[in-house]
């Protein structure tokens, strides 16, 4: 079975376990052992997979991590399991943290059978980072994330490559978060960085205050231009159009998806692409409105287009609590002014 198919099967197991499994042991049996197997390890071979791995730490004796993975006799990864009913954000993983520092493993995995978090020692040698460098949701993932997960297969396993990739992912995520903050509220250091290249003279506090709104407006304009460029390519290329064509309900005498609705959907797709792969943003038309979802799932609404009225058009934007706010627009390009709403709600579904 190909790796892609193994993970698809594992995704089904995870969804089923989420409904039934309540304990850590049930999570191990239903999801974690199949996950270990999907990564190419033999869970029945003690030379590859060691359950209840013991490594005494200081005065603490007999503490155990749920699994240790070995490759050619070398300890490669430690795995700590939590019940699938527990959110990893609330989980304590002190044992995993302690064991990491006294073993040769440079990879630690924390999982609840749905979320799989990968840790290394990027911030300080032999000390497990407090934040994972990669997170994989077994129930909702894209091709890029699947490609990243494939690097942890036994046959592909290279700790040097993993650490290099982890470092790249960490800096990429940190850079993305920093730039998002600057887009919404540029700080003084960021404004000064730009100011040194556009202002002749000393950057006094009053000068910084003066150019801050201009910097923010320029950033907003740059994002709009980039989105418009992507849309222009999409509309101008039959190939791109066929790739990005939204999912639609088959036309009936009562439901017709208009060009304006399609254009609005393309704009939402392009904006959402700042947070997720564009093909995860889907559209469904109905009699009175047109809906946009993440992953074509009703529980993940992004917005609705109310374009059927003759004189007034509205877009209903959803927040993370599924609350809808209707805003009047004159044409679909007005959606650009609400891109933060779209990015925020899409991000909340990750």
NORVEN-V779777 format. One line per field, one symbol per residue. ss: DSSP state (~ for helix, > for strand, _ for the rest). A space follows every 50 residues. Layout:
ss: ???
This chain:
ss: __~~~~~~~~~~~~~~~~~~___~~~~~~~~~~~~~~~__________>> >>>>__>__>___>>>>>>>>__>>>>>>>>______~~~___~~~~~~~ ______>>>>>___>>>>>____>__>______>>>>_____~~~~~~~~ ________~~~~~~~~~~~~~~~~~~~~~~~~~~~__~~~~~~~~~~~__ ____~~~~~~~~~~~~~~~~~~~~~~~~~~~~~~~~_~~~~~~~______ ________~~~~~~~~~~~~~~_____~~~>>>>>____>>>>>______ >>>>>>______>>>>>>_____>>>>>>__~~~~~~~~~~~~~~~~~__
